[in-house]
Amino acid sequence: MKVEFTNLKQQYLEIKSEVDAGLKKLFSKSNFILGKEVKDFEKAFSHYCGSKFGVGLNSGTDALFLGCLSLGIGQGDEVIVPAFTFIATAFAVTYTGAKVVFVDIDEKTKTIDVKKIEKAVTKKTKAIIPVHLYGQSADMDEIIAIAKRHKLKIIEDAAQAHGAQYKGRSCGSMSDVGCFSFYPTKNLGAFGDGGMVVTDNKKIYEKLTMLRDCGRLGRYKHTIKGYNSRLDTMQAVMLTAKLKHLDKWNKMRQENASLYNSLLKDEEKIITPFQAENRNHIFHIYAVRVKKRDFIIESMLKKGINALIHYPFPLHLQEAYQELGYKKGDFPIAEKVASEIISLPMSPHLSKEKIKFVAKILKDLIDGR
Ligand SMILES: *Cc1c(COP(=O)(O)O)cnc(C)c1O
């Protein structure tokens, strides 16, 4: 049996008529840049998150980068980032000229270890970027308390957490700026690149609308040095159609995760995902931990199962961050998790039959069969 990691075509087929009609209408209007549909989607998605404003951008990376800039982060500042995340979380800080300071993660939730944040705070620290990794919120109450004590800003990396919640609050809405990616495979994905920052702060919102559009206030009046980072109207049309299905699709992911959990729970050598209390985990990624990971994942591939690794290397050991001078052993939990993690196939439309097949093959391999 062949098991793909994700299944975007199935999602498209479910909303085909709406998407096709929306595109046809858009082509006849041809308002490709910052059309009304962008504003409509910004309203719909920020409202979905429980935030007042949304600014549609060209990617999640730029959402983080411009989110940092909108808070005044730049040269001379330090920003705290977990050592285990997608590298764009750190790049966004680097692009501003600020310095990345890594902190280890919690072994169970794989989000930033709140007990280790304060040791990394210095006079230069300006902000913390918690990442709601795999679709589960970081420990926000504790992070908000630390930020208050040290007068720090918080930038949420919610690129994997569309619709995830922490004590009833939506990921992205609990801080100064919440940053989303609409990369196609994310829980809410465009038909290409896209991103958004959500915020409750009108000044930050206004600054972001200028930052993404050449620093414009009027057509040829440029008040700040801005960028070209707009969400395409076409993507806004697609995303508007998909947003209506997001909660249902997240629920389907959760049901798939429960089935994996029940099939794998008796196998001691497989550590299934930890779900913290009071957090609605939306399973962007369903990741298990095993020993001999590289052998296991290669063997799964040979059986037709397209499992992946998010992520095989912690950021402090990436060549791109050599200049920061970190070494092996600095963040032992991030290093251990990176060496043991496997992302099993996960998507809303993944069939029960395929989940059972994946679980069986994985258990057989672990038992040496
Ligand atoms: C996907 C992702 C990003 C970057 O988003 P892009 O839209 O690909 O630029 C940033 N952080 C995390 C945690 C992500 O998963």
The ligand as an ORCA input file, in Angstrom:
! r2SCAN-3c Opt
* xyz 0 1
  C       5.938     26.867      7.839
  C       6.591     27.514      9.005
  C       7.156     28.802      8.934
  C       7.378     29.536      7.646
  O       6.292     29.707      6.849
  P       6.466     29.936      5.266
  O       5.085     30.306      4.845
  O       6.928     28.666      4.680
  O       7.429     31.046      5.067
  C       7.633     29.366     10.111
  N       7.583     28.724     11.278
  C       7.078     27.480     11.388
  C       7.041     26.823     12.720
  C       6.573     26.832     10.248
  O       6.084     25.588     10.363
*
